[in-house]
C-alpha cells in the first residue's frame, strides 16, 4: 500500500520514542503518502501534552532532567508534577525526557525546548509530513484549550473532559449515522472467530459493547467515544482519505483484528 493512515500511537512513537523505534518507523513510513485526522490529533494532544507538562513542572522543581525523570517514577510526586503519575504517564514522561536528553541541551535550553513544545511545538511535530487538510468527520473537542502557566512558572494540566452528561457540539453522532453498517458489524461481531490474543479479545468485547450501546441509543460521547470505540473510529476515518490506505499502528494487536472485522488493511 502506497498510502498510510497514522493512528495516535504511531504519531507519538515517530517523534517521542527511543531512537531505534523512530528509525524503524521512519523506514516503514518513507516513500509513503501519510494521512491523519483531527480526531487522532485530539487523542494525541490529550495523551501527550499533560505528560509533557508534568515533566516540565518536575524539571522546573528539581532543575535537573535526570532527577526529574527519577522523581516522575514516584507516584506521590503528583502534586509537584500537577497531575496523576500513572504507569502510562510515567512511560511517556521517560520517552519525552530521554528524547530531550538526546539533544544534549543545557538545563535552561531544556526548559525553553519543553516550553516551546507545550505551547505549539507539539502541533508542528504532529503535522510533520502529513497530507493536509486533516480528515475531519468528528469535529472532536477532546482536550480543547491552550496551556495555562501559573505565577510559579509551572503549567496547569490541560482539562480533558468528554462525558455523556454534558452535550458537546461535535459531529460524532453524525459520524456513526454515516457508518451505521459498520456500527452494526461491530455490535454483532463474532469475536470467537477473530484471530486475537486473550488480552485483545477483552478489548474487542469492550468495542462490541460500546457499539451496542450506541445502537441502543445510550449515547455515543464520553468514554464510549474516547476509549471504547476510539480505535474503531480511527480505522473508519481511514476510509475517508482521497485514496486507498492501510491503517498504520504500532498497537497492531488491537488494530489488526479491528481492521479484519471491518474489511480494512492494516500495517505493519
C-alpha positions as CSV (number, residue, x, y, z in Angstrom):
1,X,0.0,0.0,0.0
2,X,1.4,3.4,-1.1
3,X,-0.6,5.4,1.4
4,X,-0.9,5.1,5.2
5,X,-3.3,6.5,7.8
6,X,-1.4,7.0,11.0
7,X,-3.1,6.3,14.4
8,X,-2.3,8.0,17.7
9,X,0.3,5.5,18.9
10,X,2.3,5.8,15.6
11,X,2.1,9.6,15.7
12,X,3.5,9.7,19.2
13,X,6.2,7.0,18.6
14,X,7.6,8.5,15.4
15,X,8.5,11.7,17.4
16,X,9.0,10.7,21.0
17,X,10.0,7.1,21.4
18,X,13.6,5.8,21.5
19,X,15.9,6.4,18.5
20,X,15.8,2.7,17.5
21,X,12.0,2.8,17.3
22,X,11.9,6.1,15.5
23,X,14.4,4.8,12.9
24,X,12.3,1.7,12.4
25,X,9.2,3.8,11.9
26,X,11.0,6.1,9.5
27,X,11.8,3.2,7.3
28,X,8.2,1.9,7.4
29,X,6.8,5.3,6.5
30,X,9.4,6.5,4.0
31,X,8.1,7.0,0.4
32,X,4.5,6.6,1.6
33,X,1.8,9.2,1.4
34,X,0.8,9.9,5.0
35,X,-2.7,10.8,6.2
36,X,-4.1,11.5,9.6
37,X,-7.2,13.1,11.2
38,X,-8.3,15.8,13.6
39,X,-9.7,13.1,15.9
40,X,-6.2,11.5,16.1
41,X,-4.8,14.9,16.8
42,X,-7.1,15.4,19.7
43,X,-6.2,12.0,21.1
44,X,-2.5,12.8,20.6
45,X,-2.9,16.1,22.5
46,X,-4.8,14.5,25.3
47,X,-2.3,11.7,25.6
48,X,0.9,13.6,25.2
49,X,0.5,17.2,26.4
50,X,-0.2,16.6,30.1
51,X,2.7,14.1,30.3
52,X,4.9,16.9,28.8
53,X,3.5,19.4,31.3
54,X,4.2,17.1,34.2
55,X,7.8,16.6,33.1
56,X,8.2,20.3,32.6
57,X,6.9,21.0,36.2
58,X,9.2,18.4,37.6
59,X,12.2,19.8,35.7
60,X,11.4,23.3,37.0
61,X,11.3,22.0,40.5
62,X,14.4,19.8,40.5
63,X,16.4,21.8,38.0
64,X,17.9,18.6,36.6
65,X,16.5,16.3,33.9
66,X,17.9,13.1,35.4
67,X,16.4,13.9,38.8
68,X,13.1,14.9,37.2
69,X,12.8,11.6,35.4
70,X,13.7,9.7,38.6
71,X,11.1,11.6,40.6
72,X,8.5,11.1,37.9
73,X,8.5,7.4,38.9
74,X,7.3,8.3,42.4
75,X,3.5,8.5,42.4
76,X,3.5,10.7,45.4
77,X,5.1,13.5,43.4
78,X,1.9,14.1,41.6
79,X,1.4,17.4,43.4
80,X,4.7,18.7,42.1
81,X,4.0,17.4,38.6
82,X,0.5,18.7,38.6
83,X,-1.4,15.5,37.9
84,X,-1.5,11.7,38.3
85,X,1.7,9.9,37.6
86,X,0.2,6.6,36.4
87,X,2.4,3.9,34.8
88,X,1.3,5.0,31.3
89,X,2.1,8.7,32.1
90,X,5.5,7.7,33.6
91,X,6.4,5.8,30.4
92,X,5.5,8.8,28.2
93,X,7.5,11.1,30.6
94,X,10.5,8.8,30.2
95,X,10.2,8.8,26.4
96,X,10.0,12.6,26.3
97,X,12.7,13.2,28.8
98,X,15.2,10.8,27.1
99,X,14.4,12.4,23.8
100,X,15.3,15.8,25.2
101,X,18.4,14.4,26.9
102,X,19.5,13.0,23.5
103,X,19.7,16.6,22.2
104,X,22.4,17.4,24.8
105,X,20.9,20.7,25.9
106,X,21.8,22.8,29.0
107,X,19.2,22.9,31.7
108,X,18.0,26.4,30.5
109,X,17.8,25.1,26.9
110,X,15.8,22.0,28.1
111,X,13.3,24.3,29.8
112,X,12.9,26.5,26.7
113,X,12.6,23.5,24.5
114,X,9.8,22.0,26.6
115,X,8.1,25.4,26.8
116,X,8.1,25.6,23.0
117,X,6.8,22.0,22.7
118,X,4.0,22.7,25.2
119,X,2.9,26.0,23.6
120,X,2.8,24.9,20.0
121,X,5.8,22.8,19.1
122,X,3.8,19.5,19.7
123,X,1.4,20.6,16.9
124,X,4.2,21.3,14.4
125,X,5.6,17.9,15.1
126,X,2.2,16.2,14.8
127,X,1.7,17.7,11.3
128,X,5.2,16.7,10.0
129,X,5.0,15.0,6.6
130,X,1.2,14.6,6.9
131,X,-1.1,15.4,3.9
132,X,-3.3,18.4,4.5
133,X,-6.1,19.1,5.3
134,X,-6.6,16.5,8.1
135,X,-9.5,14.2,7.7
136,X,-12.2,15.5,10.0
137,X,-15.6,13.8,10.3
138,X,-15.9,14.1,14.1
139,X,-15.1,17.7,14.9
140,X,-13.7,16.3,18.2
141,X,-13.2,18.7,21.1
142,X,-11.2,16.4,23.4
143,X,-8.5,18.5,25.2
144,X,-9.8,21.7,23.7
145,X,-8.0,24.8,25.0
146,X,-4.5,26.2,25.3
147,X,-1.9,25.5,28.0
148,X,-2.0,27.9,31.0
149,X,1.0,28.8,33.1
150,X,0.6,29.9,36.7
151,X,2.5,32.5,38.7
152,X,5.1,29.9,39.8
153,X,6.0,29.2,36.2
154,X,4.5,25.7,36.3
155,X,1.8,24.8,33.8
156,X,-1.7,23.7,34.7
157,X,-2.7,20.4,33.2
158,X,-5.0,20.6,30.1
159,X,-8.6,20.0,31.1
160,X,-9.7,16.8,29.3
161,X,-13.4,16.2,29.6
162,X,-15.9,14.4,27.5
163,X,-18.9,12.9,29.2
164,X,-22.4,11.8,28.4
165,X,-23.8,14.3,30.9
166,X,-22.5,17.3,29.0
167,X,-23.5,17.8,25.4
168,X,-20.6,18.6,23.2
169,X,-21.1,20.3,19.8
170,X,-19.0,17.7,17.9
171,X,-20.2,15.5,15.0
172,X,-19.6,12.0,16.4
173,X,-23.4,11.2,16.3
174,X,-23.4,12.1,12.6
175,X,-20.2,10.0,12.1
176,X,-22.0,6.9,13.4
177,X,-25.1,7.7,11.3
178,X,-22.8,7.7,8.3
179,X,-21.2,4.4,9.4
180,X,-24.4,2.7,10.5
181,X,-23.5,-0.5,8.7
182,X,-20.0,-0.6,10.3
183,X,-21.6,0.0,13.7
184,X,-23.8,-3.0,13.2
185,X,-20.8,-5.1,12.2
186,X,-19.0,-4.1,15.4
187,X,-22.1,-4.6,17.6
188,X,-22.7,-8.1,16.2
189,X,-19.2,-9.4,15.5
190,X,-18.4,-13.0,16.4
191,X,-15.3,-12.5,18.5
192,X,-14.6,-16.2,18.8
193,X,-13.8,-16.4,15.1
194,X,-11.3,-13.5,15.2
195,X,-7.6,-14.1,15.4
196,X,-6.5,-12.3,18.5
197,X,-4.7,-12.7,21.8
198,X,-6.7,-13.1,25.0
199,X,-6.0,-9.5,26.1
200,X,-7.2,-8.2,22.8
201,X,-10.3,-10.4,23.0
202,X,-11.2,-8.3,26.1
203,X,-10.6,-5.1,24.0
204,X,-12.9,-6.4,21.3
205,X,-15.5,-7.2,23.9
206,X,-15.4,-3.6,25.0
207,X,-15.7,-2.4,21.4
208,X,-18.7,-4.7,20.8
209,X,-20.4,-3.5,24.0
210,X,-19.7,0.2,23.2
211,X,-21.2,-0.3,19.7
212,X,-24.2,-2.0,21.1
213,X,-24.7,1.0,23.5
214,X,-24.7,3.4,20.6
215,X,-27.1,1.2,18.6
216,X,-29.5,1.1,21.6
217,X,-29.3,4.9,21.8
218,X,-27.4,5.1,25.2
219,X,-25.2,7.8,23.7
220,X,-22.0,8.0,21.7
221,X,-20.0,10.5,23.7
222,X,-17.8,10.2,26.8
223,X,-15.9,7.0,27.3
224,X,-17.8,5.3,24.5
225,X,-16.0,7.6,22.1
226,X,-12.8,8.5,23.8
227,X,-11.9,4.9,24.9
228,X,-14.5,2.3,23.9
229,X,-14.6,3.0,20.2
230,X,-11.6,5.3,19.6
231,X,-9.6,2.6,17.7
232,X,-12.7,1.8,15.6
233,X,-13.2,5.4,14.8
234,X,-9.6,5.8,13.6
235,X,-10.0,2.7,11.4
236,X,-13.2,4.0,9.9
237,X,-11.7,7.5,9.4
238,X,-9.2,6.0,7.1
239,X,-12.0,5.2,4.6
240,X,-12.4,9.0,4.1
241,X,-8.9,9.5,2.6
242,X,-8.8,10.6,-1.1
243,X,-7.0,7.3,-2.0
244,X,-6.9,3.7,-0.6
245,X,-4.9,3.5,2.6
246,X,-3.8,1.0,5.2
247,X,-4.1,1.9,8.9
248,X,-0.7,2.1,10.5
249,X,-0.4,1.5,14.2
250,X,2.4,0.2,16.5
251,X,-0.6,-1.0,18.5
252,X,-1.1,-3.7,15.9
253,X,-2.7,-6.3,18.3
254,X,-5.7,-4.0,18.6
255,X,-5.9,-2.6,15.1
256,X,-5.2,-5.8,13.1
257,X,-8.3,-7.6,14.4
258,X,-10.4,-4.5,14.1
259,X,-9.4,-4.0,10.5
260,X,-10.1,-7.6,9.8
261,X,-13.6,-7.2,11.2
262,X,-14.2,-4.0,9.2
263,X,-12.6,-5.3,5.9
264,X,-9.7,-2.8,6.0
265,X,-6.0,-3.1,5.7
266,X,-3.5,-2.6,8.5
267,X,0.3,-2.3,8.7
268,X,2.8,-3.3,9.8
